[in-house]
C-alpha cells in the first residue's frame, strides 16, 4: 500500500479501496484517525525534560 501525499502535505494510505462511486466535488470527509504511540524512555541524566 503506497503512502499518498496531497498537495497540502496530508498523507494517507487506503487499506481497503472502495468500489462505489466517487463523492461529488467539494464533499467533506469526516473520519477517525488512528495513532500509534511508543513507550517513552528516559535516558540516564534526562531528568524527564524531553
Secondary structure, DSSP 8 states (H G I E B T S, - for coil): ---EE-TTS-EE--SS---S----TT-----------------TT-TT--
